[in-house]
């Protein structure tokens, strides 16, 4: 399954997170969150949501990947989170996807 939210900020992240968890709980074989065209990723809401979904996917044995935003400002919270996390989620560029 592929999700392509236009923004991953505090206003939209709750619904996106719930949709991802529903897909995982219904047995999705893999989940790809395509943030390539995303204009904003919130460090306080978006990153924790991705970590939560990643942990659930890992517990279920489901492949989970995040395509990084092309916009450097939108990508920064994801890079920062991966740098300090003990269990970073897979983050790939559009050229690797």
Kinemage of the C-alpha trace (Angstrom):
@kinemage 1
@onewidth
@group {chain A} dominant
@subgroup {mainchain}
@vectorlist {calphas} color= white
{ca unk a 1} P 0.000 0.000 0.000
{ca unk a 2} L 1.176 3.521 -0.769
{ca unk a 3} L 0.103 6.659 1.100
{ca unk a 4} L 0.885 10.127 -0.293
{ca unk a 5} L -0.143 12.827 2.183
{ca unk a 6} L 0.369 16.405 0.894
{ca unk a 7} L 1.410 17.476 4.401
{ca unk a 8} L 2.385 15.554 7.503
{ca unk a 9} L 1.752 18.185 10.143
{ca unk a 10} L -0.313 18.406 13.324
{ca unk a 11} L -3.492 19.124 11.371
{ca unk a 12} L -3.308 16.034 9.177
{ca unk a 13} L -1.139 13.510 10.959
{ca unk a 14} L -3.777 11.935 13.213
{ca unk a 15} L -5.925 10.803 10.309
{ca unk a 16} L -2.912 9.617 8.300
{ca unk a 17} L -1.521 7.664 11.275
{ca unk a 18} L -4.874 5.980 11.895
{ca unk a 19} L -5.195 5.053 8.204
{ca unk a 20} L -1.725 3.500 8.262
{ca unk a 21} L -2.442 1.529 11.436
{ca unk a 22} L -5.722 0.265 9.969
{ca unk a 23} L -3.919 -0.910 6.831
{ca unk a 24} L -1.307 -2.696 8.927
{ca unk a 25} L -3.873 -4.310 11.196
{ca unk a 26} L -5.808 -5.529 8.144
{ca unk a 27} L -2.739 -7.389 6.947
{ca unk a 28} L -1.045 -5.139 4.393
{ca unk a 29} L 2.061 -6.918 3.110
{ca unk a 30} L 3.995 -3.654 2.943
{ca unk a 31} L 3.468 0.038 3.559
{ca unk a 32} L 5.194 2.860 1.701
{ca unk a 33} L 4.659 6.409 2.913
{ca unk a 34} L 5.527 8.676 -0.005
{ca unk a 35} L 6.407 12.106 1.359
{ca unk a 36} L 8.370 13.143 -1.755
{ca unk a 37} L 5.967 15.979 -2.587
{ca unk a 38} L 5.151 16.767 1.027
{ca unk a 39} L 5.503 20.440 1.881
{ca unk a 40} L 5.687 20.064 5.673
{ca unk a 41} L 6.633 17.401 8.213
{ca unk a 42} L 6.067 18.351 11.832
{ca unk a 43} L 8.776 17.261 14.266
{ca unk a 44} L 6.388 17.176 17.231
{ca unk a 45} L 3.502 15.300 15.532
{ca unk a 46} L 4.619 13.819 12.210
{ca unk a 47} L 7.813 12.129 13.327
{ca unk a 48} L 6.255 10.396 16.377
{ca unk a 49} L 3.421 9.151 14.144
{ca unk a 50} L 5.904 7.575 11.741
{ca unk a 51} L 7.802 5.989 14.630
{ca unk a 52} L 4.539 4.555 16.017
{ca unk a 53} L 3.554 3.095 12.644
{ca unk a 54} L 7.070 1.760 12.074
{ca unk a 55} L 7.017 -0.051 15.421
{ca unk a 56} L 3.619 -1.575 14.625
{ca unk a 57} L 4.785 -2.664 11.166
{ca unk a 58} L 7.909 -4.227 12.644
{ca unk a 59} L 5.854 -6.087 15.266
{ca unk a 60} L 3.625 -7.465 12.505
{ca unk a 61} L 6.537 -8.342 10.229
{ca unk a 62} L 5.357 -5.851 7.604
{ca unk a 63} L 7.781 -3.988 5.340
{ca unk a 64} L 7.671 -0.237 6.033
{ca unk a 65} L 9.493 2.533 4.180
{ca unk a 66} L 9.258 6.304 4.007
{ca unk a 67} L 10.186 8.218 0.856
{ca unk a 68} L 11.854 11.401 2.021
{ca unk a 69} L 10.486 14.809 1.043
{ca unk a 70} L 12.354 16.528 -1.781
{ca unk a 71} L 12.075 19.812 0.113
{ca unk a 72} L 15.068 20.084 2.479
{ca unk a 73} L 13.060 21.994 5.096
{ca unk a 74} L 10.368 19.294 5.158
{ca unk a 75} L 13.004 16.550 5.295
{ca unk a 76} L 15.012 18.012 8.195
{ca unk a 77} L 12.766 16.680 11.039
{ca unk a 78} L 13.008 13.168 9.583
{ca unk a 79} L 16.794 13.315 9.266
{ca unk a 80} L 17.105 14.677 12.806
{ca unk a 81} L 14.853 11.945 14.209
{ca unk a 82} L 16.778 9.204 12.457
{ca unk a 83} L 20.069 10.563 13.767
{ca unk a 84} L 19.023 10.379 17.430
{ca unk a 85} L 16.736 7.342 17.363
{ca unk a 86} L 17.766 3.941 18.684
{ca unk a 87} L 15.410 2.396 16.131
{ca unk a 88} L 15.286 4.622 13.034
{ca unk a 89} L 12.625 3.951 10.430
{ca unk a 90} L 13.728 3.301 6.834
{ca unk a 91} L 13.999 6.602 4.933
{ca unk a 92} L 14.808 6.501 1.224
{ca unk a 93} L 15.123 9.141 -1.475
{ca unk a 94} L 12.927 9.172 -4.568
{ca unk a 95} L 15.821 7.808 -6.622
{ca unk a 96} L 16.064 4.750 -4.336
{ca unk a 97} L 12.320 4.012 -4.264
